[in-house]
Amino acid sequence: MLKFTMIGLGGLLGAIGRYTLSEYVQRLFNTSFPAGTLAVNVLGCFFLGAVMHLIQSQGFFSVNTRMFITVGLLGAATTFSTFGHETVTLIDTGKGWLALLNVAGNVILGFSAVWLGTSAVRSAGY
């Protein structure tokens, strides 16, 4: 039961953080391109890469803490369902080139951020 509580608490914080950061970035760039979701996904992917490396290579964090961070906090923050919805909306509104840019940006920058997060933790000696 504690595991589900940790996931729920992490999810609550992750969802609030995702919304807050996404809205802030979207207002900052003031564009129809979903920059807020891109920023959240890239940052979330970076931190997930770093945390998963620490878990897998060093055994960091208890099981409940792992669930809180990975499934709850980061799982709620990096929402590719939002990414999918926004991409379809761009296509439906005749902004196919922005949809393509959104897909490329999320995939390329997201995977790159996971690699960078993993590399950053490795280079720190973990």
N, C-alpha and C positions, 0 to 999 in steps of 0.2 A: 504493500500500500504506500509506503514511503516513496518508492520509485515513481509512482504515478503523481504523487504530490509534488515531487521535485520537477517532473516534466511539466506539470500544470503551472507551477510558479515560474519556471523558466519560459514557458510559452507565453504567459501573461506579460512578462517583462520584454520578451523578444518581439511580441506583436506591437506593444506600445512603442518600443524603440524603433521598430521598422516604420511604423506610421509617422512618428515624429521626424525621423531623419529623412524619410522619403518626401514628406511634405515640405520640409525645410529646403532640401536640394531642389525640388521642383519649383518652388517660389524663387529661389536664388537664380536659377537659369531661365525661368519664365519662358518655357518652350512647350510645344505640343509633343516633343520627344520625351518619353518617360525616363528622364535623367535620374529622378529620385529612386525608382526601382533599380535602375542600373547601378547606382552608387551603393544601395543597400546590398544587392546581390554580390557585387565585387568585394565589398568589405566583409560580408558574411562568409564568402568563399575563402578569403584570406585567413580569417580567424579560424574557420573550420579546419583548413589545412594545417595551421600551426598547432591547434589543440589536438587534432587527431594524430599528428606526428608525436606529440608529447605522450599521448595515451599509448600508442602502439609501440614506440621505441623505449619509453622510460617507465611506463606503467603509472604515469601521473594520475591523480584524482581517484577518489573512491567511485564505486559503481553509481551511487546516487548523484554525486557531483558530475560525473560524466553524462548522466541522463539529463540533469539540469542544464548543462552547457550545450551539449550537442543536439539532443532531441528537442528540448524545450526552447532555450534561448535562441540558438542559431537556427534551429528548425523553423521556428515561428518567424524569424527575421528574414531569412532568405527564401522568399516566396516566388517560386517559379510559376505558380498558378497565376499570380498577378501578372507576371511577365507574359505568360501566354495570352491572357485576356487583353492586355494592353496591345500586344502585337496584332491580334485579330481586330481590335478596334481601329488600329492604324490602317490596316488593310481595308476594312469596311468603310473608312472615311476617305479613301482614295490616297492615302499616304504610304503607298507600298515601299517607297525608297526608305522612309523612316522605319517601317517594319523590318526591312532587311538590315538596316543599320542597328536596330534594337536587338535582333537575333544575333548578329555577328558580335556586337559589343558585349552582350551578356555571356555568350559562349566563350569567345576568345579571352576577354578580360577576366571572366570568372575562373576558367581553368588556369590562366596565367597567375591569378591571385592565389589559388590553392598551391600552385608550385612555389610561388614566392614565399608564402607563409611557411610552408614546409622547409624551404631552403633557409629562411631567416632563423628558424628554430635550430636547424641542423648546424648552421654556421656559428650559433651561440654555444654549441657544444652539447646539445641535448639529443 
